[in-house]
Amino acid sequence: MGKYNPIDVYLAVMEDPTKVSVVDASSGVKLNYIRTDYPIINGPIVVGNRMTLIIQRPNGTKTGRIYNLPSGVLNKTFNI
């Protein structure tokens, strides 16, 4: 029999308007946090090992960001 490899499941928890904690859903352990430079207006949305959120700059510009989890590395940005 092969070795059992559990599937990692992550939660993204808003700590304040610019901070999201990454939590292991199985253990409840906080693994990392992501701090944005502007307020988060939509999200966070977690799908697999990626998290998407939308920030809004003071001039009204909205930018989507996709992060890898649990590392918190910014993977992609896009303008809305």
N, C-alpha and C positions, 0 to 999 in steps of 0.2 A: 504494500500500500504506500502511496505517496504521502509526503509530509503535508499536513493541513496548513494552508496559508489563508488566514482570515482576510476578508476584503476590508480595506481601510475605509471608514466612513467619517466625514468631517462635518462639523457644524461651524457656522460663522455667527458670532454673537457681537452685536453692536455694544461697545463700551461707552462711547460718546459720539458726537457727530463726525469725528474724523478718525476714529479708532475701531477696528474690528479684531476680535480675538478668534483664533483658530483653535477649535477644540476637537479632540478625539471623541467621537460619539460613543464608542464602546466603553471607554474608561472614564470619560469626563475630565481628562487631563488637558489643561491648556498647553498647546504645543508652540504657539507663536502668536504674534499680533502684527497687524498691518495698520500703519498710520498713513493717512492721506493728507495732502497739503490743503485741500478744500473740503467743505462739507459733503457728505454722502447724501444724495437725494433719492436714490433708488437702490434697492438691494440691501444687503448682500444676498446673492443667489448662488448656491453651491450645487454643482453637478459633477459628480465623480471627484476628481482631484483638481478641479478648477472653481474659482469663485469670480463672479462678475458683479460689479457695482458701477453706479453712475455718480460722478461728482459734478458740482456746479461752481464755476469761478465767479468772482464778484461782478464781472462784466456780463454774466448770464450765460456764457458758453458752457455747454454740457459735454462731458467726456466720459466715455465708457472705458473701463479698465478690466482686464482679465488677469487674474493672479493664479499661479500654481500653488497648490496646497500639498503639504503643510508648510512648505518653505517660505511662502509669501513673496516669491519672486514675481515681478511684473512681467507678464507674458506678452500682452498686446494692449494697445490703446486704440480708440476710434472716436471720432467726433460725431455728435448727434445733432 
